[in-house]
Amino acid sequence: MNGPFKELYWKAACTEVETLEGMDAWEVIDRTNAISVLKFIWAFKIKHFPDGLLKEFKACFYAHGNQQLEG
């Protein structure tokens, strides 16, 4: 997020968050000691046209589901 395209990546990340919120992918709650918080990672990608020109900037938000505890 510190490179020459940081503003375009930021816009892609905001779009990803808006999309996930629109799908009710999560619920914001108050954190307590009984709650474990999952780690997450952002993945960014530049899509290109066949001639090599920049097409769009993509961002994906991934939670580490393997750390999720049952219940």
N, C-alpha and C positions, 0 to 999 in steps of 0.2 A: 504494500500500500504506500510505499515511499517512492515509487518510480515515476516516470513521466506521465503515466496514465492513471495516477491515483484518483483523480476526480471521476473518471469514467468507471473505475472499479468501485468507488464509493457509491455511485449511482446504481450500479448493478447489485451491490449488496443491499441497498435500501429497497430495491425492487423485489429481491428475494425475501426479505423480511416481510414486506407488505403482502406478498403472495402467501407466505406461510401463515400470517395472521388472518388472512381472508379465508383460509382453509381450517381455521381453528386448530392449528397444529400443536399449540401449547396454551397453557393457562398460567398467568402470572400470579404467584401466591407469596405470602410472607415466608421467609426462610426460618426454620427452627433447627435445633440440633438433631431432631429425629428425621430430617429430610436429607437425602444425599443428592448432590447436584451433579449432573452428568457433565463430563468434559465435552468440548465441541471443537470443530475445526472448520475454517473457511477454505474453500477451493475456488480459485479464480482461473478463468480460461479466456483466451481471445479467439474468436471464430473469424475465419478468413474467407473471402470469396476465392473462387478457383484461380483468379489471376494474382492472388497474394494480397490484395487490398484488405484492410480491416473491415469486418462486417459488424461484429458486436462484441461486447464484453459480458461475460457470464460469471455469476457468482453462485456457489452452492454452499449451503449451511448443513453440516453433518454433525449429528450427536453420536457419541460413542455409546451405542446401545448395549454393547457387551458389558458395560459397567452398571447397567440397570439392575436394581434389586427387585425381586418379586414382592408384590404387595405394596 
